[in-house]
């Protein structure tokens, strides 16, 4: 069996779960096809990486798409002609690559990637698997209602659709995807790579941490507001936010975070860190007691789709989690067992969760910690997810 994974960009750090899933899916040959390759460490020996080279032209075209001068209009026309030639070449190269490498299964990561490639994939005769993640579910259709017709066509033509949890499966079924084509494959982690500690948090102390890029759906503002409400009742309470604005459209969220810290006078209790080395995540988490991540729907309907994988990393390290009843988070975080959950954007409830963990005695805290470690170990091992995905590929080829 030869599987080709389609990406637009391979691979942003925030999508490290895709690397882990590919790494742990037992198939004979693996290829990755992407338009952009990031300078990250998410590359595997034995995997063939192919590139189409189109984004450079696309980026250049955007500069002149609304050109007003004759020169700008001529440049846009010239680039459009180049794009057509490159696109025709790309289509030929893509189909040749599928034939040359004897690809049996194509796995498109994100529905928008699948839509862009579906006509070529249909021509290839390969089985087509499509994974939906965050913005695919509701943000993309809200931003462009015409995409629903493309989704419906994709539902008819592709062979299988993978969601990371039951929330995504429900949304796809509501959109009209045949339930027989929907498969849940959890985004797991490698529990053995994160060292759990026997933690000694005592009543009257708490060090909180949130790790997430500054996007509205991550709920940083609600973290800060809840923290400010809890602080007068929790002397010595501390919070660290690790993250940055990776996209220009997220800069406003970052600025709101900085301004909120200032407005609520939290500078002495809140530390802002732009980034950490993901390879050292286990070590970094040792300095904290509880992970907080109050995900929510953004105003543009962006959502987690499933649940943030970093919540699994935190629990594997022994950190209980404060989070929300958002998408599949209630599956990742068992309320009152491995953490405490609140309604989305409910700062009062989030504050009470902070106070509860602050006052929690060592024995109770350690029960939460141990339960979090065991929950991830038993339910979210990426090796099991990889086996389930490989079984799906095999079942499609046997039809």
C-alpha positions, 0 to 999 in steps of 0.5 A: 500500500502506498499513501500520499498525504496532501497538504497546503503547507507542511507543516506548521508547528501547531499541526504537529499532530499530523506528523505524529499520525503519519509517523505511526500509521503502518503502511508500506510507502508514504509520500507527502505532497505540499505547496509550501514546506516549513523549516520545521523538524517534522520530517521522517526518513523514508517519506518522499516529499513532493512540491508543486511550487505554485504559491510563489506565483499566487502570492505575487498575483495578490499584489496586483489583483486590484491594480489601478495603473496600466503597469499593475494590470499588465503584471497581473495579466502576465502572472495570470498567464504564468499561473495557467501554464504552471497549473497545467504543468502541476496537474501533469506532474501530480498525476505522473507522481501518482502513477510513478509511485504507484499510489493507492490511497490519497489522504487530503488534510483539510477539506479545502485541500481536497476540493482543490485536488478532487478532479485530479484525484478522480482521474487517478482512480486512487481511493480518496480520504479527507480529514476535516479539522477546525475551520473546515467545519463551520468557518469556511462555509460561513465565510463562503456559502458557495463552498457547501456545494463543493462539500456536497460534491466531495461527499459524493465522490470521496471514499471516506471522511475522517474526524477527530471526534464525534462533534465533527462527525455530527456536523458532517452528517448534518451537512449530508455526508453519508454516515457510512463514509464518516470515521472517527480517528482520534488525534493522539500523542506519544505518551512515552515522550512526555514524562509525568511527575508526581506533583506536590501542589499544596492548598493555597498555591497554583501556577497556571499555563496556557499554550496556544497561538493568539487566535480568538477561538483559543479564549485567551481573553476569557483566561485573563478575565477569569484569572483577574476574578480569582486573583483577589481570593488567591494570593500568589496565583500565577499565570503564564501565556505561551503564544504569538500571532502567527497570521496577520489577522491574529495580530488584533487578538494579540494586541487585545491580550496585551491590553487586557493584561494592562487594563486589569493590572495583571503585569505582576502575576501574568507572564507572556512568553512568545514561544517554547521549543516543542521538543522541550515541552515535557520539561517546560510543563514541570514548572506548572500545576494546571493547564488552562485552555477555554476554547470557544467559538469565534465571531467568524465561527472558527472553532476547534472542530475537535479539541486542541492536542496540547490539552493531551500533552498537558494531561500526559505530563500530569497537569489537570485541565481547566477548559470548556464544553467546546466541540470534543473537549469533553472527551479529552477532559473528563469533567471533575475527573481529569479537569474542570469544564465550564460553558464557553466564555463563562468567566465566572465559572472559569474563575471558580475552577481556578479557585477550586484548584488553588484551594485543592489539597495535595491528595485531591490534586494528585487524584486529578493528576493521576487520572489525567495521565491514565486517561491519555495513556489509555484513550489517546495513544497515537499508535492506536490511532495510526493502526485505525487509520491504516485499517481504514485505508486497507478496507477501502482497497478491499472494496 
